[in-house]
Amino acid sequence: MQKVLLVGNAPLPSENTSSRPAAGLRTWQFLQALLAAGLEVKLICIAMPECYEQEPTYQTEQISERYSKVVISKQDVDLVKRVQHEHDAIKADLIVSVNTFPSYIVAQLDSELPLWADLNGWIMAEAQAHAFKTDTNDYLPHYLEMENTILKEADKFSVVSDAQKFTVLGELGAMGRLNKESFAYNFVQQVANGTEWFEGEREAADFPELFKNVPENAFVALWLGGYNTWVDEEALFKGVVEAMRQCEKLYFVSTGGGIKGLDNKTFTKFKYMIDNSEFSERFVFLGWVETEQIPYIYKRAHAGLNVDRACVETLTGARNRINEMMKFGLPVVTTLGSEISYEVMINSCGLGVQSGAVGEAIVRMYEGWRSEAGDFILYGQKGQQYIQEKCNYRATVRPLIEWIANLGVAPDRGVRLSSGIYARVRGGMRYLREKGVKKFMQKVRQKL
């Protein structure tokens, strides 16, 4: 039985925390697929302190015969040393790192093991969006250093979309890793975001107090989670208000809010516009709710919203909120841009529109609900079908399992391209041998 050292993030979906970050969902996706494949897994969770009431402490736990877990705070000053210690102790056959920051930590280890690095979203596009919102490029070198460190060390990469696959291939080409040794090698595999039913979700308890400010007969348009740097808060506000003018029973209900340490401006601006609007009483904010309360919120909602800014992150990234909405059978209204947004439209799981048509799409959903139209009901059913068939863990993570079955390092491992005058001399001598003296002298004159 092969041993896998899996390094990812916490909190995991199995924890009852006030937020369920994408990094933890992605880690859980890989963990469940590896365990389902019969592998022995030691999971190192790099815990995100902002998601916990108390600072996570260093701890280990044997969950089952094939699965053990180690928790280390992201803020631990000895983080790399602790991960190195766990690496040395397990004597694994390979390493799988999930999400960019864990992959960055793993890339710094003293290890000869084959490494699969999951780049859950293109961090340089995320960095660009962050730079735009904060009006500074100061953080870009930090993110670039993380990305390049991973790209130099990993043997295989996974990404969340086809678009991101080509960004990573471009980065590898610029780094010189698309060379003669790796000519027929498939560096990058798409592993789309997956989701399945988490423990307790199907039989979730009711929390009616959450909807005390929402009438029983209201149509609830749901926003789930944080207001990140790539959210188009203006288009979202204008679309909902436009729809409220035509739909008297429409209420907007939101969980989440600003994202601590990353982006508070988007939510602050959105909330300011609402507080000064004519429909402020029909916007209900639940804040960061406990994980166990989320299924009830889905049950009370009628449609899910996702409104993205037109930017590189949208084109290359994924949207967990859309996957979760479809899992719970919610029809989706989303702006087009991300790969999953087009899947919603193509597979009739909801409405995909341009940002200026968000209000119109909400009205169409509202009218479908009020008249019990067949399309409105089918959106939810087809969304659930899509998730079950295409977003289950085994289907999405299959490329990794297949790689493990034929485990090996990248063919260019250890290869470093020559540079400077030495490389130019070698290239010139090769040109002379292949083209002859006459053409060689012509080339020299051109250069001069």
N, C-alpha and C positions, 0 to 999 in steps of 0.2 A: 504494500500500500504506500503510495507516494505521500510525502509530507509537504504541506504548503504553509509557508509563512505569509499570512495575509495582513497587510497593514492598511488601515482605513481610519474612519472617523466615528466618533460617538457624539451625541446620543444615537442609539439604534432605535428603530421603530418599536421595539419591544419595551422601551423605557417610557414611563409616563412623565414626560417633561413638558414645559410650556411652549416648546417649538419642536418641529420635526424637520430639521434641515436636510437639504438635498444631499449633502455629503454623507449623512448617516443612512439615508435611503439607498444610496448607491453602494455603500459598504455592505448593507444587508442583502442587496441583490446578488452581489458576488459571493458572499458567504453562503447563502442558501443554495446557489448553483453548485458550488464546490462540494458542499456536504451531500447534496443529492447525487453527485457523481461518485460517491463512495471514498472521497479523499480524506486524509487526516489534516485538520486545520488548526493552526495556532493563530488566533486573531489578536493583533495589537490595535486597540482602539485609541487613537489620539483624540482625547476628549476636548470638546470646544467649551470652554468655561462659561461663555455668555449664555449657554443654554441651560445652565444649572444654577440652583439657588446657592449652593456651596461649591467651592473649588474642588474639582475631582482629584482624588488621591491615587497614588500608584498602588495597584492591586492586581492580583491574579486569581483566576477561578477556573476550575475544571468543570465544564458544563456537561460533558458526556465523554465516553471513551475516545471518541475521535475529534472532540472539539474543546479547546481551552481558550480562555480569553484573558488578555492583559489590558488594563486601563492605565494610560499615562496622560497627564494634562498637557495640552498644547503649550502651556506656559512653563512647563518644567524646564529649569535651566540645564538639566542633564538629559534632555529628551533624546538626542542622538546617541549618547552613551547607553542609555537604558534600552533603546531599540537594538543597538549593537549587541548588548548582553543577551537579550532574548533571541536574537539571530544566532549567536554562537551556541546557545543552550539547546536549541531544538534540533539542530543538524538537519535542516529541511532539504528538500530536493529542488525547490524553486521559491521565488518570491513573487507575490502579486501585490502591487501597491494600488490603492484605489483613491482617486482624487489627487489634485495637483500637489497640495502641501505634503501629504504622506509620501507621495512619489519623490518629492524633493528631499525629504528626510532619508528615504531608502537609498537614493542615489549617492548619498554621502557615506554610506556604510563601506566597511572593508569586507567585500564579498565577491566571490567568483560565481555565485549561483545565477542561473538564468532568471532574468527579470522581465516581468510583464508590468508595464506602467499604464494605469488608466488615467487619461486626461479628461476628467468629467467636465466638459466645457472648455473652450479655448480661453485661457487665462489672459492672453494679451488683448482679446476683445473685451473681456470683463474689465481689464485695467484701463482700456480706452474709455469705456463708459464711466468708470469711476473718476478718471481724470477730467472728463467733461463736466460731471456733476460737482466736483470739488474745485474746478477751475485751476488745476495745477497738474503738471507732468512729473512732479517730484517722485511719485511712487513707481513710475514705469521702469526704471532700471532694476528695482527690486524684483518685480514680476518677471522681467526678461532674464535675470540671473537664475531664477527658479526654473523657468522653462528650459533654458539652455542646459542647465545641469542635468535635468531629466533626459533631454534628447540625446545627450552624449553617452549616457550610461545604459539605458534600457535596450533590451533585445526585441521586444514587441510592444506595441502601443494599442490601446483601445480608446475610442472617441464616441461621442453621443450622436453624431450625425454624419452624413456623407460630406456635407460642406466642411465640417471640421477635419475630416480625413484628409482632404486636399490641402488644408492649411498646414497640417503637420508634415505632410509630404514635402511641401514647399520649404518648411523650416529645415527638414532633414537634408534637402538638396542644398540649401544655402550653407549648411554645416559641412557638406562634403560626404555625407553618409550614403548618398545615392551614387555609388561608385561601381567599379567592375566586379567587386566581390559580392555586392548585394543586388546585382542586376535583376535576377528572377525572384528575389525575396519579397514577400508581402509584409512590410513593416507594420502597417496600420489596419486594424479591423474596427468596424463599427459595432458597438454594443449599445443599442438604444436603451433608454431608461425603461426599466421594467417595474412592475408592481404586482403584488398578489394580496390576498386578504391576510391582514395581520391578526394575531390572536385577539379574540374578543370583539372584533369589528362587526361581525354579523349579528351578534347578540348584545349589542351595546345598550347601556342604560340610557334613560331619558334625562335631559337636563332642561326642563321647560323654562326655568328662570332666565336662561340665556336669551330667550325670545320674548321677554316680558314687554318690550317696547315695539313688538311687531304684531299686528292684528292677525288673528287666526286665518282669516280669508285673504291674506296678502299673497301676492306673487313675489317670491324672494329671489333676487339675483345675487349670487354669492361671489365674493372675492375671498380667496383663501391664501393666507400666508403673507410674506413680506412684500413691501413696496420697494423693489430693487432699483438699481440705477438705470436699468433698461425698460422700466415701466413708463408708459406714456400717460402721465397723470392728467394732462389737459384733455387728451382725447377720451379718457375714461370718464372724467367729470362731465364733459360736454355731452357725451353719448348717453349717460344715465339721466342727466337732467332733461335732455331732449325727449327721452322715452317717458319720463315721469309726467311731462306735460300732456302726454296722450294716454297714459295708463295710470288711472287713479289708484289702483291697488298695488302698484309697483313699489317695493322696498329694496334698498341696497343694504346687504348685510356683509360685514367684513370681519375676518379674523386678522391676526397679525398687526403689522404696523411698520414703523421705521426699523431698519436693521442696524443694531448696535455695532459700532466700530466700522461700518461700511457705508451706509447711506440713510440718513435721517431727513435729508432735504426733500426727497420725493414725497414722502408721506406728509411732512409738515406743510408743503405747498398744497397738496391735495386736500388736506383737512381745512386749510385756510379758505380755499374756494368753497368748500361745503358749508362752513360756518357762516359764510356771507351769502348763501344762496336761498332762494325762496322755498326750497324743499329740504332744508337741513334736518327737519324732524323725521324725514323718511330715509335718512342714512344712519345706520346702526352699526357701531363699532364694538366688537366683543373683545378686542385686544388679543394678546397671546394666550390662547386657551390651553387647557391640559389635553394631552393626546387622547385620553379616554372620552373626551367630550366631542371630538371631531365627527364621529359617525352620526351622532344626533343632529349636528349642524347640517350635514349632508341630507339627512332625512327630511329636514324642514325646508330645504332649498328646492327651487324649481329649475334653475339654470345656473351654469357657472360662467364666470367672465375671465377673460385674459386679454389685456390690451398692452401691446408692446410698442416701444419706440422703434423707428426705422434706423437700425444701426447694425454694425458687424456682429455684435453679440447675438442679436435676434436671428440673423441669418445662419449662424454656426451653432447656436445653443439648443438646449432642450427646455421643456417646461413640465416639471413634475406635477404642478397644480392641474394641468390638463389631464394627465394620466389618472390622477386620483379622482377627478370629477367623473371621468368616463367609467372608472371602476365602480363607482357608486351609482351609476345610471343617470347622471345629470346631463342633459343636453348642454352643449358648449357653444358659447359665443366667443370667438377669438379673432383678433387681427391676424392677417396672413403675414408670414415672414419666416418663422421657425419651421423646421421640418415637420414637427408634430401638428402644427396648425393646418398644413396642407393635407395631412392624414385625416384630420377631423372632417375637412370638406370632402375629400375624395371618397371616404367611407361612410358619408352621411351620418356622422356622429354629432353634428351640430352645424353652425353657420360660420364660415370663414369669410371675413370682409376686410376692406381697407379701413384705416382708422377713422375716416370721415363718415363711415356708415355704421358705426357701433350702435348709435341710437336706433336706427332703422331695424337692425338685427334684433335688438332687445324687444322692440315693439312686435316683430314677427313672432318671437318666442312667446310673448305675453298673449297675443291673439290666439296662437295655437293652444296654449294652456286653457284659456277661457272657453274656447270652443271644443276642447278635447280633440283637436285635429290629429289625424293619424301620424303625420310627419313629426309632430312634437313628441309623441310617445315613442316612435321608432328611433329618434335620435338617441335617446337613453339606452334603448335595447341594443342598438348597433354599436354604441360606445362600449358597453360591457362585453359584447362579443369580440370587438377589436382587442381589448385588453387581454381577454382570456386566451386568444389565439396567438397574438403577436407580441405581447408584452410580458408573458410569463418568464420566470427566471431562467428556466432551462433553454428556452428558445433564444433569448437575448444573449446569454453568456456562452452559447455553444462554441463560438470561435476559440475562446480560452480553453475550454475542455478539450477540444480537438488538438490545440497546440500542446497541451500537457501530455496527451497520449503519444505525441511524437516530439518529446522535449528536446530542445537544443538552443544554443545561443545564436545571435545574429551572425551571419557569415563575415561581417566586417568588424567583428569584435577585435580590438587590438590594432586595427588598421588606422594609420594616421597619414593624411596626405602631406606630401612634401610641399614646401612653400619657399618663397624667396628666390635668390639667385640660383640655388642648386636645382630647383624645379624648372626654372627657365632654361638652364643649360641642357638638362636632360631632354626637355621638349624640343629644343633646337636641334640637338643631335639626332633625335628620332625623325624630325622633319627632313633633315639632310639625307638620312639613309633612305627614306621613303620617296622623296620628291626629286632628289638629285641636286647637283651643285647650282645649276642655273636658277631653278625656282627658289632654292634656299637663298641665293644672293638677292633675288627680287624681293623676297620677304624681308631680308635685312634692310634693304633700301627703304621699303615701306615703313618699317619700324623707326628708322632714323629720320 
